[in-house]
């Protein structure tokens, strides 16, 4: 069990995925600065209920899903609006066992990491998903993030496609919580067929 600073968002990060974030609150600027200095992870967790935005009236922490993904800062720049722009890359999946709030209202979690998923190759029944992913990674916005994917790996394809598909965060969370790439690919097939109508 290790302690990780948590960043509750209305977004889900997957292993190998990359996510752009704008940082402006002092507690998160400190968190990012510390992570960049020490090479430590940040924990990305989906907000189940509530908001992470702080108002003078409420400092209540949002309710979060217990499964999240460690993230490492891989790029940063100062944005024209004065905020800090960062890109994080997803690493290992974890389960939050308990949380605590620091004096600056940063949420910290005691987490345990899941075992790394066994590598599995892509089978022919999922070639449609590979084709969709190949199209998605050509998008200028995705290319700007520097996402890399192994199109022969069920693990990589299932995670990056889950990350890039325009679906609700709760659906992505369900995909994140699945135990392996084949289960994830089966569900992605179902989702894609539904999107196609």
TAUR-V72149 format. One record per backbone hydrogen bond with DSSP energy under -0.5 kcal/mol. CO is the residue of the C=O (numbers start at 1). NH is the residue of the N-H. E is the energy in kcal/mol with one decimal. If there is no record, write none. Layout:
BEGIN
co nh e
CO NH E
CO NH E
END
This chain:
BEGIN
co nh e
2 111 -3.3
4 109 -2.8
5 43 -3.1
6 8 -0.5
6 107 -0.5
7 45 -1.4
9 47 -2.7
14 17 -2.1
17 90 -2.8
19 88 -2.5
21 23 -0.5
21 86 -2.7
23 84 -2.6
25 28 -0.7
25 29 -2.4
26 30 -2.5
27 31 -1.8
28 32 -2.7
29 33 -2.4
30 34 -2.6
31 35 -2.3
32 36 -2.6
33 37 -2.1
34 38 -2.2
35 39 -1.6
35 40 -0.6
42 44 -0.7
42 71 -3.0
43 7 -3.6
43 45 -0.6
44 69 -2.0
45 9 -2.7
46 65 -2.5
49 63 -2.9
58 55 -1.3
63 48 -3.0
63 49 -1.8
66 68 -0.5
66 96 -3.7
68 94 -2.7
69 44 -2.9
70 91 -3.0
71 42 -2.4
72 89 -2.5
75 87 -2.4
77 85 -3.3
79 82 -2.0
83 79 -3.0
83 85 -0.6
84 23 -3.3
84 86 -0.5
85 77 -2.6
86 21 -2.9
87 74 -3.0
87 75 -1.2
88 19 -2.4
89 72 -2.0
90 16 -2.4
92 70 -2.9
93 114 -2.6
94 68 -2.0
95 97 -0.6
95 112 -2.0
98 110 -2.8
100 108 -3.1
102 105 -2.5
106 102 -2.9
107 6 -3.4
108 100 -2.3
109 4 -2.7
109 111 -0.7
110 97 -3.2
110 98 -1.2
111 2 -2.5
112 95 -2.7
120 154 -3.0
120 155 -0.7
123 126 -2.0
124 127 -1.7
126 130 -1.6
127 131 -2.3
128 132 -2.1
129 133 -2.5
130 134 -2.6
131 135 -1.7
132 136 -2.4
133 137 -2.5
135 138 -1.1
136 139 -1.4
139 142 -0.6
139 143 -2.7
140 144 -2.1
141 145 -0.8
142 145 -0.6
142 146 -0.7
142 147 -1.1
143 146 -0.9
149 151 -0.8
150 153 -1.9
152 122 -1.8
152 154 -0.5
153 157 -2.7
154 158 -2.3
155 159 -2.0
156 160 -2.7
157 161 -2.3
158 162 -1.5
159 163 -1.9
160 164 -2.2
161 165 -2.2
165 167 -2.1
168 171 -0.7
168 172 -2.0
169 173 -2.6
170 174 -1.8
171 175 -1.9
172 176 -2.7
173 177 -2.2
175 178 -1.0
180 184 -1.8
181 185 -2.8
182 186 -2.2
183 187 -1.8
184 188 -2.5
185 189 -2.4
186 190 -1.7
187 191 -2.5
188 192 -2.9
189 193 -2.3
190 194 -1.9
191 195 -2.5
192 196 -2.1
193 197 -0.7
194 197 -0.6
END
